[in-house]
Each structure stands twice: as C-alpha cells, then as structure tokens.
Amino acid sequence: MELILGKRSNVWTLCAYVEEDVDLSQQVDMLIAQIPPEDEIIALTDIFAGSVNNEFIRYLSRANFHLLAGINLPLVIDLFMSEIDGNTTHTIITALEDSKENIQYCNQTITSAMQSDKDF
C-alpha cells in the first residue's frame, strides 16, 4: 500500500506465521496496545474465522473497533482514500459494496460485453 498511496503514520501491519514459535495472540495484543483506546481501529484480515481473524475478534467489544475479513486490494485502497466523516460504519459498508463489484469472472464479463456490442 505504501507504494501505491504513500507512507501512512496511522497504519500498522502484522505479519503472522512468518517465524516459528511466535505467539499470534501476543502479537495481536501488542499491536492493539500501541493504539490509544479513543482512536478508531479498522482491522483487516484475510480469511473470516481464520486464526488471525479469530484473534482480532476478541477486540469486537472495544469501542471504535471495526473488523473486516476477506479483504481485497480495491477495498484496501478505497478505505485508505476514504474521508472518514464521523460515520465509520457507513464508510466501511460503502467500501465493501464497491469492492464486491470489482470481483469479476472476466471470461463471462468480456463475453457478455462483446455480445452486447454485436447486438447494436
């Protein structure tokens, strides 16, 4: 993301399972502890109900904590570029809806578009 949108001071990453014998629960706890309780957190994980997601689920009761799973690059870019205007939930839902539209089976999409062009 830094390459596309530049360096951000309010973004943290957690690289899970890159080293042996690392306690994921402890990694998540240490990461969350760095962020002041009054700050908003939007946590992004790869797989819903996967081990990383499950560790972050423990924080759902924390104020201003939002957890998303099954992320893709358009979603991340949309969230990075969004102006959070006080309604983070609305911003997240809109970004999720927009990112779903980017998931395409290109064979079918292109074939349909080409067929539509032939019909005119």
C-alpha positions, -999 to 999 in steps of 0.1 A, spaced: 0 0 0 29 23 7 40 20 -29 5 30 -42 -7 55 -17 24 66 2 36 61 37 9 65 64 16 71 101 -16 56 112 -12 21 96 2 -9 114 8 -43 99 10 -77 115 28 -105 96 15 -137 110 32 -171 107 65 -158 92 85 -171 121 82 -203 141 72 -202 177 56 -168 177 25 -163 198 -1 -148 175 -23 -138 204 5 -119 220 14 -102 186 -22 -90 183 -23 -78 219 9 -59 215 -3 -43 183 -36 -32 198 -19 -19 229 0 6 207 -32 23 197 -48 47 221 -83 35 233 -100 66 219 -86 60 184 -107 43 157 -93 9 145 -102 -7 112 -86 -42 113 -84 -61 80 -78 -98 79 -76 -123 51 -99 -152 60 -131 -150 80 -129 -173 110 -92 -179 102 -67 -179 131 -57 -142 126 -93 -131 123 -102 -151 154 -75 -133 174 -89 -99 164 -125 -110 171 -115 -108 208 -115 -70 204 -150 -66 190 -162 -52 223 -136 -24 222 -150 10 214 -143 22 179 -131 -12 167 -141 -25 133 -131 -59 119 -132 -68 82 -123 -102 67 -119 -115 32 -102 -83 20 -91 -74 -15 -69 -47 -29 -97 -24 -42 -112 -25 -7 -80 -15 10 -74 13 -15 -109 25 -10 -106 26 27 -72 43 26 -86 70 3 -119 75 21 -125 105 43 -140 92 75 -166 118 82 -176 105 117 -196 76 103 -170 49 100 -196 21 97 -212 38 67 -178 43 51 -169 7 56 -202 -6 43 -199 16 12 -163 4 6 -173 -32 10 -201 -28 -16 -178 -11 -40 -151 -37 -37 -175 -66 -43 -183 -50 -77 -146 -54 -86 -148 -91 -83 -154 -104 -118 -152 -136 -138 -136 -119 -168 -144 -146 -193 -181 -141 -187 -179 -103 -183 -160 -98 -215 -180 -123 -235 -212 -106 -224 -199 -71 -232 -188 -83 -267 -222 -99 -273 -239 -67 -263 -217 -48 -287 -228 -72 -315 -264 -66 -307 -262 -29 -316 
